Amino acid sequence: MDERRGDRPPYARRVWPPDQAEAGDALPPSARWYGTPADPHRYRVPRRLTRFLGVLAAFVAGVSLIAGAVVLLLRLVTPEPAVQVVIDPLAGIRYPLPAGWTEGVVAPVTAFTSVASDGGRGALVMARPGPALGARSARETTLEVSELYARLLLHGDTVAVAEDAPVAVAGAKGHVRAVVAQYKDVVNRPAYLRVAVLDRGGRTLVIVAMAQPDGPRVRADIDALLKGATAG
């Protein structure tokens, strides 16, 4: 007598997990009662650490805000450094000094009534009054003065013209000429000389600038000094 009831599959087929072809899902029987099992490898940040990180972030943000406020306050209360101005009443000129420049007491060349230098780095500017142009042009006088000071100050093996043009300084029109001296020896570096003669009617204003070694920085300083000059 066959005691099997119907076509019920053997007990072995009821063991979990069921065959994938017959199973509606891959969950064990206990999951149907207690839910999907949690991943045992998932990491949770401790609550104390979370609070600490939050406090730390707030502290850093506060410090950054305070530091920014302090920097802004210092900028507001700290005055800008005063610009030094050389006043030469004999030559009738006032000229501002670039950063790092200082006014000298006595010019190294006779007849100049004011002088300023760039702190011993090899550049200087001198001013003096001169005689009236008379029948000569400002360019003719400038060429003559430029050649004089080139022989006196440069002593170059070769001298090349870097600028030769009309100019207006301190409300007066005139002419400017710049030359660059080169040397054959390895000791002397290139030197720069710029001479401006300005017509003041009954007299002239002579400005001589020199730099050794020559370079774009010192040329920019000299140019800014002349452009900022006013009658005085």
ChimeraX commands (.cxc) that place a marker at each C-alpha (Angstrom):
marker #1 position 0.00,0.00,0.00 radius 0.5
marker #1 position 1.38,3.35,-1.04 radius 0.5
marker #1 position 1.15,5.65,1.98 radius 0.5
marker #1 position 2.21,8.83,0.07 radius 0.5
marker #1 position -0.59,11.34,-0.12 radius 0.5
marker #1 position -0.99,12.90,-3.48 radius 0.5
marker #1 position 2.06,14.21,-5.30 radius 0.5
marker #1 position 3.61,16.11,-2.36 radius 0.5
marker #1 position 7.33,16.57,-3.00 radius 0.5
marker #1 position 9.69,14.73,-0.72 radius 0.5
marker #1 position 10.71,16.33,2.57 radius 0.5
marker #1 position 14.22,17.02,1.28 radius 0.5
marker #1 position 12.83,19.50,-1.21 radius 0.5
marker #1 position 11.39,21.62,1.64 radius 0.5
marker #1 position 14.78,22.47,3.11 radius 0.5
marker #1 position 15.73,26.19,2.88 radius 0.5
marker #1 position 16.77,27.69,0.63 radius 0.5
marker #1 position 14.39,26.34,-1.96 radius 0.5
marker #1 position 15.39,25.83,-5.52 radius 0.5
marker #1 position 15.70,29.23,-7.26 radius 0.5
marker #1 position 13.36,28.15,-9.97 radius 0.5
marker #1 position 10.56,27.56,-7.43 radius 0.5
marker #1 position 11.36,30.22,-4.84 radius 0.5
marker #1 position 9.65,33.59,-5.00 radius 0.5
marker #1 position 12.56,35.22,-3.13 radius 0.5
marker #1 position 15.89,34.27,-1.57 radius 0.5
marker #1 position 15.04,35.14,2.05 radius 0.5
marker #1 position 15.24,32.51,4.79 radius 0.5
marker #1 position 12.04,31.61,6.64 radius 0.5
marker #1 position 13.00,33.70,9.66 radius 0.5
marker #1 position 13.19,36.84,7.52 radius 0.5
marker #1 position 9.49,36.55,6.76 radius 0.5
marker #1 position 8.81,37.04,10.47 radius 0.5
marker #1 position 11.66,39.32,11.59 radius 0.5
marker #1 position 12.55,41.25,8.44 radius 0.5
marker #1 position 15.61,41.38,6.20 radius 0.5
marker #1 position 18.80,40.74,8.17 radius 0.5
marker #1 position 21.09,43.74,8.57 radius 0.5
marker #1 position 24.58,43.86,7.05 radius 0.5
marker #1 position 26.89,42.89,9.92 radius 0.5
marker #1 position 29.78,44.85,8.30 radius 0.5
marker #1 position 28.04,48.26,8.15 radius 0.5
marker #1 position 29.92,50.87,10.24 radius 0.5
marker #1 position 28.10,53.33,12.43 radius 0.5
marker #1 position 29.71,56.56,13.63 radius 0.5
marker #1 position 29.40,56.80,17.40 radius 0.5
marker #1 position 27.07,59.53,18.56 radius 0.5
marker #1 position 29.74,61.16,20.71 radius 0.5
marker #1 position 32.12,61.36,17.75 radius 0.5
marker #1 position 29.38,62.92,15.62 radius 0.5
marker #1 position 28.77,65.59,18.24 radius 0.5
marker #1 position 32.49,66.25,18.59 radius 0.5
marker #1 position 32.94,66.69,14.84 radius 0.5
marker #1 position 30.02,69.09,14.74 radius 0.5
marker #1 position 31.46,71.18,17.58 radius 0.5
marker #1 position 34.89,71.15,15.91 radius 0.5
marker #1 position 33.47,72.35,12.59 radius 0.5
marker #1 position 31.61,75.17,14.33 radius 0.5
marker #1 position 34.79,76.17,16.19 radius 0.5
marker #1 position 36.86,76.27,13.00 radius 0.5
marker #1 position 34.22,78.37,11.24 radius 0.5
marker #1 position 34.13,80.78,14.17 radius 0.5
marker #1 position 37.91,81.16,14.26 radius 0.5
marker #1 position 38.00,81.83,10.50 radius 0.5
marker #1 position 35.28,84.48,10.86 radius 0.5
marker #1 position 37.12,86.21,13.70 radius 0.5
marker #1 position 40.43,86.14,11.81 radius 0.5
marker #1 position 38.81,87.71,8.75 radius 0.5
marker #1 position 37.23,90.43,10.89 radius 0.5
marker #1 position 40.58,91.20,12.53 radius 0.5
marker #1 position 42.36,91.50,9.17 radius 0.5
marker #1 position 39.61,93.80,7.86 radius 0.5
marker #1 position 39.77,95.94,11.00 radius 0.5
marker #1 position 43.56,96.27,10.75 radius 0.5
marker #1 position 43.27,97.38,7.15 radius 0.5
marker #1 position 40.73,100.01,8.12 radius 0.5
marker #1 position 42.63,101.45,11.08 radius 0.5
marker #1 position 46.18,101.17,9.67 radius 0.5
marker #1 position 46.99,104.28,7.66 radius 0.5
marker #1 position 48.61,103.99,4.26 radius 0.5
marker #1 position 52.33,104.79,4.33 radius 0.5
marker #1 position 52.92,108.45,3.56 radius 0.5
marker #1 position 54.55,109.23,0.23 radius 0.5
marker #1 position 57.74,111.24,0.60 radius 0.5
marker #1 position 57.94,114.33,-1.56 radius 0.5
marker #1 position 61.12,116.22,-2.43 radius 0.5
marker #1 position 60.54,119.98,-2.52 radius 0.5
marker #1 position 63.13,121.95,-4.46 radius 0.5
marker #1 position 62.19,125.65,-4.47 radius 0.5
marker #1 position 65.38,126.67,-6.27 radius 0.5
marker #1 position 64.59,124.43,-9.24 radius 0.5
marker #1 position 60.86,125.09,-8.83 radius 0.5
marker #1 position 59.78,121.45,-8.65 radius 0.5
marker #1 position 58.20,118.96,-6.26 radius 0.5
marker #1 position 58.49,115.25,-7.01 radius 0.5
marker #1 position 57.13,112.23,-5.13 radius 0.5
marker #1 position 59.49,109.37,-4.31 radius 0.5
marker #1 position 58.71,105.76,-5.23 radius 0.5
marker #1 position 58.70,103.15,-2.47 radius 0.5
marker #1 position 62.20,102.58,-1.11 radius 0.5
marker #1 position 63.54,105.94,-2.32 radius 0.5
marker #1 position 64.92,108.60,0.04 radius 0.5
marker #1 position 65.88,112.24,-0.29 radius 0.5
marker #1 position 69.58,113.07,-0.21 radius 0.5
marker #1 position 71.22,116.03,1.48 radius 0.5
marker #1 position 73.82,117.02,-1.12 radius 0.5
marker #1 position 73.83,116.02,-4.79 radius 0.5
marker #1 position 76.99,114.25,-5.99 radius 0.5
marker #1 position 77.22,116.59,-8.99 radius 0.5
marker #1 position 77.83,120.32,-8.62 radius 0.5
marker #1 position 74.96,122.79,-9.29 radius 0.5
marker #1 position 72.14,120.34,-8.62 radius 0.5
marker #1 position 69.85,121.61,-5.86 radius 0.5
marker #1 position 68.05,118.37,-4.91 radius 0.5
marker #1 position 68.71,114.65,-5.13 radius 0.5
marker #1 position 66.95,111.37,-4.30 radius 0.5
marker #1 position 68.19,107.79,-4.46 radius 0.5
marker #1 position 66.69,104.31,-4.28 radius 0.5
marker #1 position 68.29,103.26,-1.02 radius 0.5
marker #1 position 71.78,102.45,-2.28 radius 0.5
marker #1 position 70.67,100.13,-5.10 radius 0.5
marker #1 position 72.38,102.27,-7.72 radius 0.5
marker #1 position 69.78,104.79,-8.94 radius 0.5
marker #1 position 69.42,108.53,-8.34 radius 0.5
marker #1 position 67.52,111.55,-9.64 radius 0.5
marker #1 position 68.85,115.12,-9.50 radius 0.5
marker #1 position 67.24,118.48,-10.35 radius 0.5
marker #1 position 68.62,122.00,-10.84 radius 0.5
marker #1 position 67.65,125.30,-12.46 radius 0.5
marker #1 position 69.31,126.20,-15.76 radius 0.5
marker #1 position 69.63,129.19,-18.05 radius 0.5
marker #1 position 66.92,130.16,-20.50 radius 0.5
marker #1 position 66.84,128.42,-23.85 radius 0.5
marker #1 position 67.18,131.63,-25.79 radius 0.5
marker #1 position 67.30,130.97,-29.52 radius 0.5
marker #1 position 68.03,127.26,-29.07 radius 0.5
marker #1 position 65.37,124.56,-28.98 radius 0.5
marker #1 position 64.73,122.30,-26.02 radius 0.5
marker #1 position 65.99,119.32,-28.01 radius 0.5
marker #1 position 69.30,120.99,-28.90 radius 0.5
marker #1 position 69.92,121.88,-25.26 radius 0.5
marker #1 position 68.92,118.40,-24.11 radius 0.5
marker #1 position 71.34,116.73,-26.53 radius 0.5
marker #1 position 74.17,118.94,-25.32 radius 0.5
marker #1 position 73.41,118.31,-21.63 radius 0.5
marker #1 position 72.96,114.58,-22.23 radius 0.5
marker #1 position 76.33,114.24,-23.92 radius 0.5
marker #1 position 77.98,116.21,-21.11 radius 0.5
marker #1 position 76.65,113.98,-18.34 radius 0.5
marker #1 position 77.19,110.80,-20.36 radius 0.5
marker #1 position 80.91,111.62,-20.53 radius 0.5
marker #1 position 80.98,112.70,-16.90 radius 0.5
marker #1 position 78.99,109.85,-15.31 radius 0.5
marker #1 position 78.91,106.84,-17.63 radius 0.5
marker #1 position 82.36,106.34,-19.18 radius 0.5
marker #1 position 80.82,103.61,-21.33 radius 0.5
marker #1 position 82.64,101.71,-24.04 radius 0.5
marker #1 position 79.51,102.03,-26.17 radius 0.5
marker #1 position 76.54,104.35,-25.68 radius 0.5
marker #1 position 73.21,103.74,-27.42 radius 0.5
marker #1 position 70.19,106.05,-27.52 radius 0.5
marker #1 position 67.12,104.57,-25.80 radius 0.5
marker #1 position 64.76,107.58,-25.94 radius 0.5
marker #1 position 64.64,110.91,-27.74 radius 0.5
marker #1 position 61.27,112.67,-27.61 radius 0.5
marker #1 position 59.31,115.73,-26.46 radius 0.5
marker #1 position 58.13,115.62,-22.86 radius 0.5
marker #1 position 56.02,117.57,-20.36 radius 0.5
marker #1 position 56.99,117.52,-16.69 radius 0.5
marker #1 position 55.67,119.63,-13.81 radius 0.5
marker #1 position 53.57,121.76,-16.14 radius 0.5
marker #1 position 56.48,122.64,-18.43 radius 0.5
marker #1 position 57.26,121.38,-21.91 radius 0.5
marker #1 position 60.67,120.31,-23.07 radius 0.5
marker #1 position 62.66,117.37,-24.35 radius 0.5
marker #1 position 63.99,114.11,-22.90 radius 0.5
marker #1 position 66.87,111.91,-24.01 radius 0.5
marker #1 position 67.92,108.57,-22.51 radius 0.5
marker #1 position 71.01,106.51,-23.28 radius 0.5
marker #1 position 72.34,103.12,-22.21 radius 0.5
marker #1 position 76.05,102.53,-21.69 radius 0.5
marker #1 position 77.66,99.11,-22.15 radius 0.5
marker #1 position 81.03,98.02,-20.79 radius 0.5
marker #1 position 83.53,95.47,-22.12 radius 0.5
marker #1 position 84.77,94.44,-18.67 radius 0.5
marker #1 position 82.88,91.96,-16.50 radius 0.5
marker #1 position 82.69,94.27,-13.47 radius 0.5
marker #1 position 80.55,97.15,-14.73 radius 0.5
marker #1 position 76.99,96.33,-15.64 radius 0.5
marker #1 position 74.92,98.40,-18.14 radius 0.5
marker #1 position 74.10,101.93,-16.97 radius 0.5
marker #1 position 71.06,104.06,-17.80 radius 0.5
marker #1 position 71.05,107.87,-18.07 radius 0.5
marker #1 position 67.98,110.01,-18.69 radius 0.5
marker #1 position 68.16,113.80,-19.11 radius 0.5
marker #1 position 65.19,116.16,-19.39 radius 0.5
marker #1 position 65.38,119.91,-20.10 radius 0.5
marker #1 position 62.14,121.84,-19.55 radius 0.5
marker #1 position 61.37,125.38,-20.68 radius 0.5
marker #1 position 60.28,127.69,-17.86 radius 0.5
marker #1 position 60.37,130.90,-19.88 radius 0.5
marker #1 position 63.09,132.93,-18.18 radius 0.5
marker #1 position 64.97,129.77,-17.16 radius 0.5
marker #1 position 64.99,126.02,-17.63 radius 0.5
marker #1 position 64.61,123.03,-15.35 radius 0.5
marker #1 position 67.18,120.25,-15.77 radius 0.5
marker #1 position 66.46,116.76,-14.43 radius 0.5
marker #1 position 69.07,114.01,-14.61 radius 0.5
marker #1 position 68.34,110.40,-13.66 radius 0.5
marker #1 position 70.92,107.63,-13.60 radius 0.5
marker #1 position 70.82,103.92,-12.75 radius 0.5
marker #1 position 73.48,101.24,-12.65 radius 0.5
marker #1 position 72.63,98.45,-13.13 radius 0.5
marker #1 position 69.96,99.25,-15.67 radius 0.5
marker #1 position 66.65,97.38,-15.48 radius 0.5
marker #1 position 62.89,97.67,-16.03 radius 0.5
marker #1 position 62.16,98.21,-12.32 radius 0.5
marker #1 position 64.40,101.23,-11.94 radius 0.5
marker #1 position 63.25,102.68,-15.26 radius 0.5
marker #1 position 59.65,102.39,-14.08 radius 0.5
marker #1 position 60.55,104.17,-10.82 radius 0.5
marker #1 position 62.23,107.04,-12.67 radius 0.5
marker #1 position 59.32,107.36,-15.08 radius 0.5
marker #1 position 56.79,107.42,-12.22 radius 0.5
marker #1 position 58.84,110.07,-10.40 radius 0.5
marker #1 position 58.88,112.36,-13.42 radius 0.5
marker #1 position 55.20,111.85,-14.21 radius 0.5
marker #1 position 54.26,112.69,-10.62 radius 0.5
marker #1 position 56.34,115.87,-10.49 radius 0.5
marker #1 position 54.60,119.24,-10.08 radius 0.5
marker #1 position 55.75,122.83,-10.09 radius 0.5
marker #1 position 56.80,124.01,-6.66 radius 0.5
marker link #1:1,2 radius 0.2
marker link #1:2,3 radius 0.2
marker link #1:3,4 radius 0.2
marker link #1:4,5 radius 0.2
marker link #1:5,6 radius 0.2
marker link #1:6,7 radius 0.2
marker link #1:7,8 radius 0.2
marker link #1:8,9 radius 0.2
marker link #1:9,10 radius 0.2
marker link #1:10,11 radius 0.2
marker link #1:11,12 radius 0.2
marker link #1:12,13 radius 0.2
marker link #1:13,14 radius 0.2
marker link #1:14,15 radius 0.2
marker link #1:15,16 radius 0.2
marker link #1:16,17 radius 0.2
marker link #1:17,18 radius 0.2
marker link #1:18,19 radius 0.2
marker link #1:19,20 radius 0.2
marker link #1:20,21 radius 0.2
marker link #1:21,22 radius 0.2
marker link #1:22,23 radius 0.2
marker link #1:23,24 radius 0.2
marker link #1:24,25 radius 0.2
marker link #1:25,26 radius 0.2
marker link #1:26,27 radius 0.2
marker link #1:27,28 radius 0.2
marker link #1:28,29 radius 0.2
marker link #1:29,30 radius 0.2
marker link #1:30,31 radius 0.2
marker link #1:31,32 radius 0.2
marker link #1:32,33 radius 0.2
marker link #1:33,34 radius 0.2
marker link #1:34,35 radius 0.2
marker link #1:35,36 radius 0.2
marker link #1:36,37 radius 0.2
marker link #1:37,38 radius 0.2
marker link #1:38,39 radius 0.2
marker link #1:39,40 radius 0.2
marker link #1:40,41 radius 0.2
marker link #1:41,42 radius 0.2
marker link #1:42,43 radius 0.2
marker link #1:43,44 radius 0.2
marker link #1:44,45 radius 0.2
marker link #1:45,46 radius 0.2
marker link #1:46,47 radius 0.2
marker link #1:47,48 radius 0.2
marker link #1:48,49 radius 0.2
marker link #1:49,50 radius 0.2
marker link #1:50,51 radius 0.2
marker link #1:51,52 radius 0.2
marker link #1:52,53 radius 0.2
marker link #1:53,54 radius 0.2
marker link #1:54,55 radius 0.2
marker link #1:55,56 radius 0.2
marker link #1:56,57 radius 0.2
marker link #1:57,58 radius 0.2
marker link #1:58,59 radius 0.2
marker link #1:59,60 radius 0.2
marker link #1:60,61 radius 0.2
marker link #1:61,62 radius 0.2
marker link #1:62,63 radius 0.2
marker link #1:63,64 radius 0.2
marker link #1:64,65 radius 0.2
marker link #1:65,66 radius 0.2
marker link #1:66,67 radius 0.2
marker link #1:67,68 radius 0.2
marker link #1:68,69 radius 0.2
marker link #1:69,70 radius 0.2
marker link #1:70,71 radius 0.2
marker link #1:71,72 radius 0.2
marker link #1:72,73 radius 0.2
marker link #1:73,74 radius 0.2
marker link #1:74,75 radius 0.2
marker link #1:75,76 radius 0.2
marker link #1:76,77 radius 0.2
marker link #1:77,78 radius 0.2
marker link #1:78,79 radius 0.2
marker link #1:79,80 radius 0.2
marker link #1:80,81 radius 0.2
marker link #1:81,82 radius 0.2
marker link #1:82,83 radius 0.2
marker link #1:83,84 radius 0.2
marker link #1:84,85 radius 0.2
marker link #1:85,86 radius 0.2
marker link #1:86,87 radius 0.2
marker link #1:87,88 radius 0.2
marker link #1:88,89 radius 0.2
marker link #1:89,90 radius 0.2
marker link #1:90,91 radius 0.2
marker link #1:91,92 radius 0.2
marker link #1:92,93 radius 0.2
marker link #1:93,94 radius 0.2
marker link #1:94,95 radius 0.2
marker link #1:95,96 radius 0.2
marker link #1:96,97 radius 0.2
marker link #1:97,98 radius 0.2
marker link #1:98,99 radius 0.2
marker link #1:99,100 radius 0.2
marker link #1:100,101 radius 0.2
marker link #1:101,102 radius 0.2
marker link #1:102,103 radius 0.2
marker link #1:103,104 radius 0.2
marker link #1:104,105 radius 0.2
marker link #1:105,106 radius 0.2
marker link #1:106,107 radius 0.2
marker link #1:107,108 radius 0.2
marker link #1:108,109 radius 0.2
marker link #1:109,110 radius 0.2
marker link #1:110,111 radius 0.2
marker link #1:111,112 radius 0.2
marker link #1:112,113 radius 0.2
marker link #1:113,114 radius 0.2
marker link #1:114,115 radius 0.2
marker link #1:115,116 radius 0.2
marker link #1:116,117 radius 0.2
marker link #1:117,118 radius 0.2
marker link #1:118,119 radius 0.2
marker link #1:119,120 radius 0.2
marker link #1:120,121 radius 0.2
marker link #1:121,122 radius 0.2
marker link #1:122,123 radius 0.2
marker link #1:123,124 radius 0.2
marker link #1:124,125 radius 0.2
marker link #1:125,126 radius 0.2
marker link #1:126,127 radius 0.2
marker link #1:127,128 radius 0.2
marker link #1:128,129 radius 0.2
marker link #1:129,130 radius 0.2
marker link #1:130,131 radius 0.2
marker link #1:131,132 radius 0.2
marker link #1:132,133 radius 0.2
marker link #1:133,134 radius 0.2
marker link #1:134,135 radius 0.2
marker link #1:135,136 radius 0.2
marker link #1:136,137 radius 0.2
marker link #1:137,138 radius 0.2
marker link #1:138,139 radius 0.2
marker link #1:139,140 radius 0.2
marker link #1:140,141 radius 0.2
marker link #1:141,142 radius 0.2
marker link #1:142,143 radius 0.2
marker link #1:143,144 radius 0.2
marker link #1:144,145 radius 0.2
marker link #1:145,146 radius 0.2
marker link #1:146,147 radius 0.2
marker link #1:147,148 radius 0.2
marker link #1:148,149 radius 0.2
marker link #1:149,150 radius 0.2
marker link #1:150,151 radius 0.2
marker link #1:151,152 radius 0.2
marker link #1:152,153 radius 0.2
marker link #1:153,154 radius 0.2
marker link #1:154,155 radius 0.2
marker link #1:155,156 radius 0.2
marker link #1:156,157 radius 0.2
marker link #1:157,158 radius 0.2
marker link #1:158,159 radius 0.2
marker link #1:159,160 radius 0.2
marker link #1:160,161 radius 0.2
marker link #1:161,162 radius 0.2
marker link #1:162,163 radius 0.2
marker link #1:163,164 radius 0.2
marker link #1:164,165 radius 0.2
marker link #1:165,166 radius 0.2
marker link #1:166,167 radius 0.2
marker link #1:167,168 radius 0.2
marker link #1:168,169 radius 0.2
marker link #1:169,170 radius 0.2
marker link #1:170,171 radius 0.2
marker link #1:171,172 radius 0.2
marker link #1:172,173 radius 0.2
marker link #1:173,174 radius 0.2
marker link #1:174,175 radius 0.2
marker link #1:175,176 radius 0.2
marker link #1:176,177 radius 0.2
marker link #1:177,178 radius 0.2
marker link #1:178,179 radius 0.2
marker link #1:179,180 radius 0.2
marker link #1:180,181 radius 0.2
marker link #1:181,182 radius 0.2
marker link #1:182,183 radius 0.2
marker link #1:183,184 radius 0.2
marker link #1:184,185 radius 0.2
marker link #1:185,186 radius 0.2
marker link #1:186,187 radius 0.2
marker link #1:187,188 radius 0.2
marker link #1:188,189 radius 0.2
marker link #1:189,190 radius 0.2
marker link #1:190,191 radius 0.2
marker link #1:191,192 radius 0.2
marker link #1:192,193 radius 0.2
marker link #1:193,194 radius 0.2
marker link #1:194,195 radius 0.2
marker link #1:195,196 radius 0.2
marker link #1:196,197 radius 0.2
marker link #1:197,198 radius 0.2
marker link #1:198,199 radius 0.2
marker link #1:199,200 radius 0.2
marker link #1:200,201 radius 0.2
marker link #1:201,202 radius 0.2
marker link #1:202,203 radius 0.2
marker link #1:203,204 radius 0.2
marker link #1:204,205 radius 0.2
marker link #1:205,206 radius 0.2
marker link #1:206,207 radius 0.2
marker link #1:207,208 radius 0.2
marker link #1:208,209 radius 0.2
marker link #1:209,210 radius 0.2
marker link #1:210,211 radius 0.2
marker link #1:211,212 radius 0.2
marker link #1:212,213 radius 0.2
marker link #1:213,214 radius 0.2
marker link #1:214,215 radius 0.2
marker link #1:215,216 radius 0.2
marker link #1:216,217 radius 0.2
marker link #1:217,218 radius 0.2
marker link #1:218,219 radius 0.2
marker link #1:219,220 radius 0.2
marker link #1:220,221 radius 0.2
marker link #1:221,222 radius 0.2
marker link #1:222,223 radius 0.2
marker link #1:223,224 radius 0.2
marker link #1:224,225 radius 0.2
marker link #1:225,226 radius 0.2
marker link #1:226,227 radius 0.2
marker link #1:227,228 radius 0.2
marker link #1:228,229 radius 0.2
marker link #1:229,230 radius 0.2
marker link #1:230,231 radius 0.2
marker link #1:231,232 radius 0.2
view
